[in-house]
Amino acid sequence: MGRVQNKVAIVTGAAGGLGAEDARLLAREGAKVVVTDIDEDAGRKVAAEIGENAMFLRHDITSESDWQAVMKATTERFGGVDVLVNNAAILAYGTIEDTSLELWQKIQRINSDGYFLGCKYAVQAMKSRPGGSIVNMSSLAGIGGMSSFCAYSASKGAVAAMTRSIAAHCRMKGYKIRCNSIHPDGIKTPMVFNLHSTLKPGQMPAVRDAKEALSRMAEPRQIANLVLFLASDESDFINGAEMRVDNGWLMWAD
Ligand SMILES: NC(=O)c1ccc[n+]([C@@H]2O[C@H](COP(=O)([O-])OP(=O)(O)OC[C@H]3O[C@@H](n4cnc5c(N)ncnc54)[C@H](O)[C@@H]3O)[C@@H](O)[C@H]2O)c1
């Protein structure tokens, strides 16, 4: 038996990066996995690689009707929803001084509104099940705040606070639905590798030292292992937790 045997898991943003690794690991541990993303070609490849226990759905997390369609298609194919990994997000450089309102709103729309919709429809779908687990991918930026990512930090802070609110609501209502957030520092995925190629001179000078930056970054599997644990019943008393995965980066050094 796998650690999430026969659970039905939706993973957003699973066409690549961390989401793809989450989907592979959950499937390897027995889950039926719905791979969703706006990137159809890459998403279909991930689902095909996993095999018959996976399906791909084209899904823009900012669209309420897409969420309704994903919940419906998942229930029709696999019988319900037990796990939601809210993972899809975008990252763009911008301090408070050089972030436009347009960029701010674009980031909140995906990274915050998209997660709200996912949680709303997941709670609705999981209420009638024996239990459920929502895993919200936040960031160390949502705890610490990063000067170069003002809008992104705010969106990830919103995810953390929303997570706590949902956890409290589900506990008080007696739903067996847990909601937790994960806060990684850097992860070796296209999100960060693509960011570096878009930086202009003078932006983020501290991370120009690629070797130092890489030494701080996790492999996707090191984060996916925690996603698996939170998705499984092994974590059935963990609710509303804010889990940093940063190798102690936020701690004081002496
Ligand atoms: N990479 C890091 O260093 C890092 C650090 C901390 C937290 N995170 C978080 O981890 C999660 C995964 O990040 P990643 O590094 O794998 O990123 P990534 O850019 O490699 O992958 C993100 C995926 O989300 C998809 N996506 C973007 N907008 C979407 C939308 N509107 N609807 C549906 N899908 C959409 C993309 O197509 C892509 O496949 C994100 O929530 C990110 O904020 C990443």
The ligand as an SDF file (V2000), in Angstrom:
LIG
                    3D

 44 48  0  0  0  0  0  0  0  0999 V2000
   10.9730   27.9740   -7.2280 N   0  0  0  0  0  0  0  0  0  0  0  0
   11.1540   28.5610   -6.0540 C   0  0  0  0  0  0  0  0  0  0  0  0
   12.2660   28.9790   -5.7150 O   0  0  0  0  0  0  0  0  0  0  0  0
   10.0000   28.6970   -5.0970 C   0  0  0  0  0  0  0  0  0  0  0  0
   10.2650   29.1330   -3.7900 C   0  0  0  0  0  0  0  0  0  0  0  0
    9.2180   29.2520   -2.8880 C   0  0  0  0  0  0  0  0  0  0  0  0
    7.9260   28.9340   -3.2710 C   0  0  0  0  0  0  0  0  0  0  0  0
    7.6990   28.5210   -4.5590 N   0  0  0  0  0  0  0  0  0  0  0  0
    6.3160   28.2250   -4.9270 C   0  0  0  0  0  0  0  0  0  0  0  0
    6.2480   26.8860   -5.3780 O   0  0  0  0  0  0  0  0  0  0  0  0
    5.1910   26.7680   -6.3350 C   0  0  0  0  0  0  0  0  0  0  0  0
    5.7000   26.0780   -7.6050 C   0  0  0  0  0  0  0  0  0  0  0  0
    6.6780   26.9110   -8.1760 O   0  0  0  0  0  0  0  0  0  0  0  0
    7.7090   26.4170   -9.2830 P   0  0  0  0  0  0  0  0  0  0  0  0
    9.0150   26.9000   -8.8370 O   0  0  0  0  0  0  0  0  0  0  0  0
    7.5180   24.9850   -9.6010 O   0  0  0  0  0  0  0  0  0  0  0  0
    7.2250   27.3340  -10.4990 O   0  0  0  0  0  0  0  0  0  0  0  0
    7.2540   27.0610  -12.0800 P   0  0  0  0  0  0  0  0  0  0  0  0
    7.2010   28.4290  -12.7050 O   0  0  0  0  0  0  0  0  0  0  0  0
    8.3680   26.1870  -12.4240 O   0  0  0  0  0  0  0  0  0  0  0  0
    5.8640   26.3180  -12.3240 O   0  0  0  0  0  0  0  0  0  0  0  0
    4.6400   27.0070  -12.1270 C   0  0  0  0  0  0  0  0  0  0  0  0
    3.5730   26.3700  -13.0070 C   0  0  0  0  0  0  0  0  0  0  0  0
    2.3730   27.1270  -12.8090 O   0  0  0  0  0  0  0  0  0  0  0  0
    1.7430   27.2800  -14.0680 C   0  0  0  0  0  0  0  0  0  0  0  0
    0.8550   28.4570  -14.0470 N   0  0  0  0  0  0  0  0  0  0  0  0
    1.1920   29.7680  -14.0540 C   0  0  0  0  0  0  0  0  0  0  0  0
    0.0880   30.5360  -14.0630 N   0  0  0  0  0  0  0  0  0  0  0  0
   -0.9750   29.6890  -14.0270 C   0  0  0  0  0  0  0  0  0  0  0  0
   -2.3910   29.8700  -14.0130 C   0  0  0  0  0  0  0  0  0  0  0  0
   -2.9360   31.0950  -14.0310 N   0  0  0  0  0  0  0  0  0  0  0  0
   -3.1800   28.7880  -13.9520 N   0  0  0  0  0  0  0  0  0  0  0  0
   -2.6400   27.5310  -13.9450 C   0  0  0  0  0  0  0  0  0  0  0  0
   -1.3140   27.2940  -13.9910 N   0  0  0  0  0  0  0  0  0  0  0  0
   -0.4860   28.3660  -14.0200 C   0  0  0  0  0  0  0  0  0  0  0  0
    2.8870   27.4110  -15.0660 C   0  0  0  0  0  0  0  0  0  0  0  0
    2.4600   27.1030  -16.3880 O   0  0  0  0  0  0  0  0  0  0  0  0
    3.8970   26.4210  -14.5040 C   0  0  0  0  0  0  0  0  0  0  0  0
    3.7550   25.1280  -15.0730 O   0  0  0  0  0  0  0  0  0  0  0  0
    4.6600   28.1900   -6.5600 C   0  0  0  0  0  0  0  0  0  0  0  0
    3.5380   28.4070   -5.7420 O   0  0  0  0  0  0  0  0  0  0  0  0
    5.8090   29.0520   -6.0810 C   0  0  0  0  0  0  0  0  0  0  0  0
    5.4030   30.3420   -5.6900 O   0  0  0  0  0  0  0  0  0  0  0  0
    8.6930   28.3870   -5.4640 C   0  0  0  0  0  0  0  0  0  0  0  0
  1  2  1  0
  2  3  2  0
  2  4  1  0
  4  5  1  0
  4 44  2  0
  5  6  2  0
  6  7  1  0
  7  8  2  0
  8  9  1  0
  8 44  1  0
  9 10  1  0
  9 42  1  0
 10 11  1  0
 11 12  1  0
 11 40  1  0
 12 13  1  0
 13 14  1  0
 14 15  2  0
 14 16  1  0
 14 17  1  0
 17 18  1  0
 18 19  2  0
 18 20  1  0
 18 21  1  0
 21 22  1  0
 22 23  1  0
 23 24  1  0
 23 38  1  0
 24 25  1  0
 25 26  1  0
 25 36  1  0
 26 27  1  0
 26 35  1  0
 27 28  2  0
 28 29  1  0
 29 30  1  0
 29 35  2  0
 30 31  1  0
 30 32  2  0
 32 33  1  0
 33 34  2  0
 34 35  1  0
 36 37  1  0
 36 38  1  0
 38 39  1  0
 40 41  1  0
 40 42  1  0
 42 43  1  0
M  CHG  2   8   1  16  -1
M  END
$$$$
